């Protein structure tokens, strides 16, 4: 249990530094966090950061657009990963069957 507590403390330190005031404003950081939550498939993260984004002044449209971008990236990564495999399998199957 000690290790889990230590890891949790380290995560808290890291996370708090990522969200401290710096180059990006709070609203932008929370919109990014909403998108990252979608890509990470983390529903508790999405709920937390959605509420914080709204509180920071993000509009529904800004949040929706960031989610659409996240979904596009996620779908694109699946396409890039699986389409070549499907294409190769189809070619192998066609070669095994021979010309029609």
C-alpha positions as CSV (number, residue, x, y, z in Angstrom):
1,X,0.0,0.0,0.0
2,X,2.9,2.3,0.7
3,X,4.0,2.2,-3.0
4,X,0.5,3.1,-4.1
5,X,0.4,6.1,-1.8
6,X,3.8,7.2,-2.9
7,X,2.7,6.9,-6.6
8,X,-0.4,8.9,-5.9
9,X,1.6,11.6,-4.2
10,X,4.0,11.7,-7.2
11,X,1.1,11.9,-9.6
12,X,-0.5,14.8,-7.6
13,X,2.8,16.7,-7.8
14,X,3.2,16.1,-11.5
15,X,-0.4,17.0,-12.3
16,X,-0.5,20.2,-10.2
17,X,2.6,21.4,-12.0
18,X,1.0,20.7,-15.4
19,X,-2.0,22.9,-14.5
20,X,-0.2,25.7,-12.8
21,X,-0.2,29.1,-14.6
22,X,2.3,29.2,-17.4
23,X,2.1,29.8,-21.1
24,X,-1.4,28.4,-21.7
25,X,-4.3,29.9,-19.8
26,X,-6.6,27.8,-17.6
27,X,-9.4,27.6,-20.1
28,X,-7.1,26.3,-22.8
29,X,-5.6,23.7,-20.5
30,X,-9.0,22.4,-19.5
31,X,-10.2,22.2,-23.1
32,X,-7.0,20.1,-23.8
33,X,-7.7,18.0,-20.8
34,X,-11.3,17.3,-22.0
35,X,-9.8,16.1,-25.3
36,X,-7.2,14.0,-23.6
37,X,-9.8,12.5,-21.3
38,X,-11.7,11.3,-24.4
39,X,-8.6,9.8,-26.0
40,X,-7.6,8.2,-22.7
41,X,-11.2,6.8,-22.4
42,X,-11.3,8.2,-18.8
43,X,-14.9,9.0,-17.9
44,X,-14.1,10.4,-14.4
45,X,-11.4,12.6,-16.0
46,X,-13.9,13.8,-18.6
47,X,-16.5,14.8,-16.0
48,X,-13.9,16.6,-13.9
49,X,-12.3,18.5,-16.7
50,X,-15.6,19.3,-18.5
51,X,-16.8,21.0,-15.3
52,X,-13.5,22.8,-14.9
53,X,-13.5,23.9,-18.6
54,X,-17.0,25.4,-18.2
55,X,-15.9,27.1,-15.0
56,X,-12.9,28.6,-16.8
57,X,-15.1,30.1,-19.4
58,X,-15.1,27.4,-22.2
59,X,-18.3,27.4,-24.3
60,X,-20.2,24.3,-25.2
61,X,-19.1,24.8,-28.8
62,X,-15.4,25.0,-27.8
63,X,-15.7,21.8,-25.8
64,X,-17.6,20.0,-28.5
65,X,-15.0,21.0,-31.1
66,X,-12.2,19.7,-28.9
67,X,-14.0,16.4,-28.4
68,X,-14.6,16.1,-32.2
69,X,-10.8,16.6,-32.7
70,X,-10.0,14.0,-30.0
71,X,-12.4,11.5,-31.6
72,X,-10.9,12.2,-35.1
73,X,-7.4,11.5,-33.7
74,X,-8.5,8.4,-32.0
75,X,-10.3,7.1,-35.1
76,X,-7.3,8.0,-37.3
77,X,-5.0,6.0,-35.1
78,X,-7.2,3.0,-35.4
79,X,-7.4,3.5,-39.1
80,X,-3.6,3.8,-39.4
81,X,-3.1,0.7,-37.3
82,X,-5.7,-1.7,-38.7
83,X,-6.3,-0.8,-42.3
84,X,-2.8,-2.1,-43.4
85,X,-3.5,-5.4,-41.6
86,X,-6.9,-5.8,-43.2
87,X,-5.4,-4.9,-46.6
88,X,-2.6,-7.5,-46.1
89,X,-5.1,-10.2,-45.0
90,X,-7.3,-9.5,-48.0
91,X,-4.3,-9.8,-50.3
92,X,-3.2,-13.0,-48.7
93,X,-6.7,-14.4,-49.0
94,X,-6.9,-13.4,-52.7
95,X,-3.5,-15.0,-53.4
96,X,-4.5,-18.2,-51.7
97,X,-7.7,-18.4,-53.7
98,X,-6.0,-17.5,-57.0
99,X,-7.4,-15.6,-60.0
100,X,-11.1,-15.6,-60.5
